């Protein structure tokens, strides 16, 4: 109990530091918010696929990885609220989200890393929050999610599956409180310097394999980023070319990388409905929702 109070206290200090810099919330209506759904007079929003003419058309993708960006509405977890508000103040992108998870189909069973889940790396279900302490602390009717797809090769897909299976079965990924402090510092620096905390040099796949294997401390976004960095050539090449350090990737940094495709937005409780509607309009995804 004492440890939890300490965690909340320091998280609160970080939030006060962010606010003290005079960060005002933007008037722009971000995606993955109720304001966005209300503006479109929808409770489920389906994005056109592919999202624009320059992206990879669906028939050319061998496989897809799926990511879920959460905009949670906490019922009683103060830490979740503080983290969410802090990220909102420092957000650089046009989409809102404070947590991210990954999976290999469109069923409601994503792999996410949170402090409150026991163990930290656990299956997250929007439509059955009782099986995960983090999910249980949020209101599934008021919480939102946006699901994304990343077109990949079959080999990249299988490599990502293998990494996730290894980390999940060995439970060698734990949530790092101290990394939250580092991430908060970088978020503040990025407000005046978008290039803050660039990687010192590009990493080869072999170097990433070694680093990822040895690492056991992450936050949700750095864990997902390492899965992608170690598995997907286009993501690794993009991050290396731009010297992006996977150890400082925010949730919205990941879903705005090249190749990411927005699929649908819904409340947590409506996830299955939204996934079903999306597949009905895009039958090439039917194999991922059996």
Secondary structure by P-SEA (a helix, b strand, c coil): caaaaaaaaaaaaaaaaaaaabbbbbcccccccaaaaaaaccccccccccccccccccccccbbbbbbbbbccccccaaaaaaaaaaaaaccccccccbbbbbcccccbbbbbbccccccbbbbbcccccccccccccccccbbbbbbbbbbcaaaaaaaaaaaaaaaaaccbbbbaaaaaaaaaaaaaaccccccccccccccaaaaaaaaaacccccaaaaaaaaaaaccaaaaaaaaaaccccccccaaaaaacccccccccccccaaaaaaaaaaaaccccccccc
